[in-house]
């Protein structure tokens, strides 16, 4: 099933990219990498942390409005402090935007670097969220959402869940498909950072029936209904395990012992086994060692 999805996502992406003559080699190689990892994460043990992608929002937010958000003047008794603070805020906001832009627009052959993303900190979230609402950033949505996941702030849960469940209607394109699937993994990292809301969402996201009940309004070609629900449940298992929590272990063991159906048991078994191994590694070695990539930039 996912091998077919891989082929269709890659084919669709190739057509889109070839229509954009500038930077054709860079974009084609990137979508092939993303889609290969997208399929691998749900099928092959040992590569599940390779793909941490992002999601996109349809409505665009201008950089002007973002700038205004950060540079609102601060009041002071003499009227001078506000101007100085406002200027400092403006410079800080500009620095954050520059750092986020530089980070997001790079190509990472082996995956987004965990520590560098985490070091951007919560102050980068308004910029990242604005970029998620900017359709011109579509090809970078995967990195954006991954970065939000690595930062690990619980406030990002609402953004990611809304993206997964409400942002799209009808058939999504290849970039959007990769981003949607990968947003679930980002929630796993946020859960691992202590978010109970992210962990609660993922505790249900690993069930096929959960996704069927949600009746999502988007699909990718023939992947809709039960076919799509199975794919999403696989990513739910992967995302849950990335939290590295003991609660995640309990939930996966329960799912393993009490599968929803023979079909779901067969589909999810490899993911559950890999997920349990991943939890062991995170608890023994730490998230940084498990998720940090080497020689990332290409």
Residue, then its C-alpha position, 0 to 999 in steps of 0.5 A: x500500500x505505502x509503496x504505491x503511495x510512495x510512487x504516486x507522491x514522487x510522480x506527482x511531485x516530479x511533475x510539479x517540480x519540472x514545471x518550475x525550471x529554476x532550482x530543478x535539481x535541488x527540488x527534485x532530489x528533495x521531494x524524492x528524498x522526502x517521499x522515500x523516507x515517508x514510505x520508509x518510516x511506516x514500513x522499515x524498522x530503523x529509519x523511523x526517525x529519518x523523516x520529520x516533516x512539516x505541515x502547511x496552512x492555506x492562508x498566507x500571513x505577510x511578513x509585515x503583519x509578523x513584523x508588527x507583532x514583534x515590534x509593538x512599542x512598550x510604554x515607559x514613564x518618560x516616553x523614551x524607554x518605549x522607543x528604545x525597547x520597541x527598537x530592541x524588539x524590532x531588532x530581536x524579531x529581525x534576528x529571529x526571522x533571519x535565523x529561522x529563514x536560514x534554518x528552514x531554507x536549508x537542505x538536510x540530507x539526513x534529516x533536520x538537526x535536532x539540537x539546532x532546531x531545539x535551540x531556536x526556542x519558543x521565541x521562533x514559534x510565531x515566525x514558524x507558524x506564520x511560515x506555515x500559513x504562507x503557501x509560498x513556503x509549501x516546499x519547506x513545510x516539512x522542515x517547519x513542522x519538524x522544527x516545531x516538534x523539536x522545539x517541543x512547546x505544547x502551544x504548537x499542538x493546536x496548530x498541528x492538530x488543526x493542520x491535520x484535521x481541518x486545513x485541507x479539503x479534497x485531494x492534497x498534492x504531494x508536498x501537502x501529503x508528506x507534510x500532513x503525515x509528518x505532522x503526527x511525528x512532530x506531535x510525538x516530540x512535543x509529547x516527549x517534552x511533557x505535553x499531555x495534550x500531544x500524548x493524549x492525541x497520539x494515544x488515539x491516533x494509533x487506531x484505525x477506527x479513530x481516523x475513520x471516525x474523524x472522516x477527514x475531508x482530504x485525501x491523496x489520490x486513491x488513499x481515502x477512507x480505510x486506506x488512508x486511516x491505516x496509513x495515518x494509524x501507522x504514523x500515529x504509532x510512530x509518533x507515539x513512540x517518539x515521545x519515549x514515555x512509559x505511557x507510550x510503551x503501555x499504549x503500544x503494548x495494549x494495542x499489540x495485545x488487543x488489535x482492532x482487527x486482523x487487518x490492522x494487526x498485520x498492518x501495524x505490527x512492524x510499527x509497534x515492534x519498531x516503536x517499542x525498540x525506539x522507546x527503549x533507546x530514548x529512555x536509555x540513550x536520551x532523545x538527543x542521541x536518538x534523533x540528532x543527525x550527523x552531516x545534515x546539510x547538503 
